[in-house]
Amino acid sequence: MPGDIDRIKQLSDIMSVIGRHIDLKQSGSSLKGICPFHNEKTPSFHVFPGTGTWHCFGCGAGGDVITFVMRYGNLTFREALEELADQCGITLEGRGTWTGPETGLLDALRDAQKWFVEKYRSSDGAAARRYVEGRGLSPVAEALGIGYSCEGLSIHMRERGYSDSQLEQAGLLVPGTDSRRDRFRNRLTFPIRDRRGRTVSFGGRTLTDSGPKYLNGPDTEVYHKGSILYGYSDAAPAARETGMVILVEGYFDHARIFASGFPAVVATCGTALTEIQARTLRTMAEDTLICYDGDEAGTRAAVKAAVAVLTVGGLPRVIRLPGGMDPDDLIASRGMEAFMELVERAPGPIGFCVSLLPGGFPGGVAGVRAAKRLMEIVSAASDPLTREQLLMEVEKTSGFSRASLENHLVMKHGQEQKRLPEAVTERELDRADRAIISAVVGGGALDSSLLRWLEPDDFKSEPGRSIFLALRGQMDEGCTTVSFGMLTPEQGSICSRLASSMTGMKPGDRETIVKRVENDRLKSLRTRIKQRLAGASPEEMRELLGEIGDLDRRRHAGKE
């Protein structure tokens, strides 16, 4: 595994990987851009190609190419490794054999999906098949993994060796005081898959009038509603090819567009678009289109989704559907060609909001109120060029001067955010400890000889000692470069800052640090020997005084 980590970092061009998500500009020996992990207007995010590291001097986040993919995509260390390995053409050692607490849940969800599909195809699923056929979606049922949950899932899963506790943890059973019941019983099922195509939960659509129309699985160890986009694993390759991805709200909206020959479509899983999902959209394609229901609730949700995409540096377009229709209704009644015409004409967030104003942009008090609402959208944009574009649109549409609009932003939201303080742990890090760690991680490589020579007692602060032990553990496992993803966020922030070229070691610094540590060791030993003088016999006292004299001579020689 350490060999895989080093190879992936060597073959992954950190500038290219990060540059796919952030606009980077040359700044001396580094590149800089707007940090995607906190809201800022002035670039404080730096990439250091020479060391293969990145660090934000605003929020303190930092690391290597693996930790960037982890944080940007909300992935585990292993998932980020596998994503980069696929891009580099590397087959990881032991791929597919890793086990963890989530393995049993994934197995249960995989087997449940097989059972749902089998039931959909059997006589038990006749009503479900008729429903899907009536909506004209039978041709894509297999591709989307549509299934049917009738009575008997829990019995089937118990026969396969799963406990009720496991099924409950996987979200397949609803917990109860007296008994547990199948969560998706008598429902059409849609498998929700993660970025690697593994089933992690389900959405269910009732075929009767009882209960809620749609039901989504709960958050579990392997599934978090706000971090997954339904349909991602199918949509990602198509989005890369077309440069476009469409975001919808519902499973049938997704299925309709997918069935119409446009697989680059994803959906939220019953929640408002989150920051993590918005970032995922940005990784898929540059052109993001939001297509929610055309009613009032869908319109409000579309504006909120557009703001979420603006916040992470994107510039989405928003499709306005006529007459309160949803995408499924529109395509079923008017065809995919009519839908694609709306796609081509879809405006940005400002244009979409203006199109909702009856009779165009109003004057007087109503105009001031409308302009203020549009400026709320402008203020959400984290990318400077996007914000400039939106501001120009508001100026042109509203008739208000550029100066007045900018003054409103300042009065409403304050001046430029001040630089965030360094992490508390870095302030607590002793200055001498900081120098030692700089030498250990200089250039992003682990100084193995220095790590072997150092001892925990050489560090004066607890943060310094904990970082040293973590880095020496990496070295013992065979790592030759710092694996930031194996550190805590606080440790990774400190190490990325110290490993960067902006705080690099100068020639001779390492030797100076080694001499200082040796001198500190001698001083500590002298103190311990001196403490033994109290109560020592005359003979022992002479020996101890001789040891102190020898230590003093060694310390004096070390300073010369």
C-alpha positions, 0 to 999 in steps of 0.5 A: 500500500505505501508503494501504491500511495507514492506511485499515485502521487508521482503520476498524478499531476497535482496542478492538473487535478486541482486545476480541473476544479479551481482556476489557478494562476502562477504566483512565483514558484507556486500557483494560487486561486480561490479556496474551495473550502471556505468563502473568500474573495482574495486568493489564499489557496496555493499549490506547490508543484515542486513539493506536490502539496497545497495549502490554504493560508486562509482556512489552514486546509492543506495536504497532497493530491490525495487529500485534495480529492478526499476533501473536494469529493467528500471521499474516504482515503481509500476511495480517493486512492482508487479514483486517482489510481483509475486515472493513472492506470494503476491497479492497487494492491489488494483492490477489492479485498479491503474490509471494514465496518461498512462491508457487511452493510454493502453486502446486504444492500447488494443482495437486497438489490438482487432480490428487488430486481428478481421480484420485479421480474416475477409474478409478484412484480406484475403490477410494478411492471404495468406501472413502469410500462404505463409511464413508458419507461420499461426499456430503461428499467433494467439499466436503472436497476428498477426493482420491486419490494413485496413482502418477504425481504427480511425473511429472504435476508435472514436466510442468507445469514443477515441479522435484523440489526444489520438490515436495520443499519443498512436502512432496509428495516424500520426499527420498532419497539416490538418488531421490525418491518421492511422499509420499502415494502409494496414499493417500486425501488430505485437503487442509489449508488455511490461514485463507484457504482455500489448500491448504498441505499434505495428510493421507493415509490408507492403503487397505492394511495397509502403512505407517502408517495416517495420514500428515501432510505435513512442516513447510514454508515455507507449512505449520507443523503447530502453527499450523493447524487442519484445517477452519478455513476452512469452520468459522470462519463456522459457528462465528461463527453458532452460537457453538460450535466442536468440536475433534476429533483425526482427519480422519474424525472431522471428516468425520463431524461435518461430514457430519452437518450441523455444519460448525463442527468443526476438527481438529489435524493429528497433533499435540497442541494448541498455544498458537497453535491454542488461540488460534485456537479462541478467535477462532472461538467462545466455546464450545469443545468438545473431543471426542477418542477415548474411550480412555485415550490420547484422554482424556489428550490431551483433558485436555492440550488443555483445559489449552492452552485455559485457558492462553490465557484460554478455558474449554473443555468436554470431551465424554466418549465411551462405551466407548472410541469415537471421534466417527466410531464414535459418530455412525455407530452411534448418530446425530448426535442422540446425539452432540449430547446429549453436547455439551449435557451436556459438563462443563468440565475439572474436571467431566470429570476428576472423571467419570473417577474410578471411584466418585466423588471418593476420600477419604484419600491418594487424595483429596489426590492427586486434588485436587492434580491438579485444582489443576494444571488450575486453575493453568493458567487465565490468566483470573481469572474462569475460575480462580475458577470452576474453584477453586469447582468443586474446592472443591465436589467435593473437600470441601477448604476454599478456604483450603487449596486457595489455600495449595496454589497458593501453595506449588506455584507461588509468589507472583504473578509479578513484572513482567518486565524491559524489553527489553534494547534499550530499556535500551540506548536512550540517554535522549536518543534515547528523547526524540527517538523519542517526538517522532517517533511521538507519538500513533501518527502519524509526524512527517514534518517532524521525520523529514526534519530529523533525521540518523542522527548525531543519535542516540547509541545503535545502537537509536535510530539503527536505529529512526530509519532504519526509521521514515524508511523508512516515511515515504519509502514514504508512511506517515503513521502508524507501521506497527508490523508493518514493525518488528522485535519489539524496535523495535515494543515500544519504539515502541508504549511511546513512542507510548502516551498514558501516555508522551505528549509535553507541550506544548513538548517537541518544541521543546526536543528540536529545540533540544537536537539543534541544540546537540549538532550545534554541539558536534560541529562545534566538536569537529571544527574544534578537532581541525583546529587541530593542524597548521594554518597561522597563517592557517588557525588564525585562520579556524578560531578564528573559526568556533569563536567563531561556533559558540559565539555560536550555541550561546549564542543557542540557550540564551536 
